[in-house]
Amino acid sequence: MKAKKNTRQRSEQMQQVSAGLRDVLGMTQWRKEHPHATWAEIEAMVDERMNQLRAQLLQEVVQMGETEEWSKIPQEERPRCATCGKPLVGRGEQMRWIQTNGGEAVKLTRTYGTCPQCGVGFFPPG
């Protein structure tokens, strides 16, 4: 596999973000503790820490979308049954664990709904 050559200049803003991420991810300290780490070891640690950060960000952003009880939302704006299209009725919150593409587990607490017509249960995505 041939690596692509990166001919783009990294902007000053990207360099600042990278420096901040090094500290947030603990990579500055990790590198001091592993001064002889190989490229593969550094890359694996960056990937591991980025995956953890990614999972945290995903969890927070998804949870931002669920702010109101379904009973307070007009029926036409509620999630709909994938089977018959009727507005769902909230049946309280339930928790689910979802695995990210990076292999990290994300815990979501969302309103679980059922269809008043066909009885299908639904845990809404994103």
C-alpha positions, 0 to 999 in steps of 0.5 A: 500500500502506497502512502499518499503524500500530504502536500497541503500546508497545515494551517496555524489554526490546525496546529493550535488545535493539534497542540491542544489535543496533545494535552487533552489526550495526554499525549504530551505526557505519554511521549515524555514517558515513552521517549523511544516509542516507535511510529507504530506505538505512537500511532496506536496510542493516538488512535486509542485516545482519539477513539475515546475522545470521539466516543465521548463527543458522540455520546454528548452530541446524541444526548443533546437531541433528546431534551423534551418528553414525547408527551409534551411534543405535538404528535406530528413532531414525534418519532413515527413507527417504521412499520405503520407510520403512526406517532409513537407513545413514550414509555419512559427512558431506557439505556442502550450501549452502542459501539462506535466505529473506533471500538469504544462503547457509548451509553445512551439514555433515550425515550423508548417508544411504542406504536399505539396501533401495531405495538412495535417498540422503538429506541430512536437513533441519533 
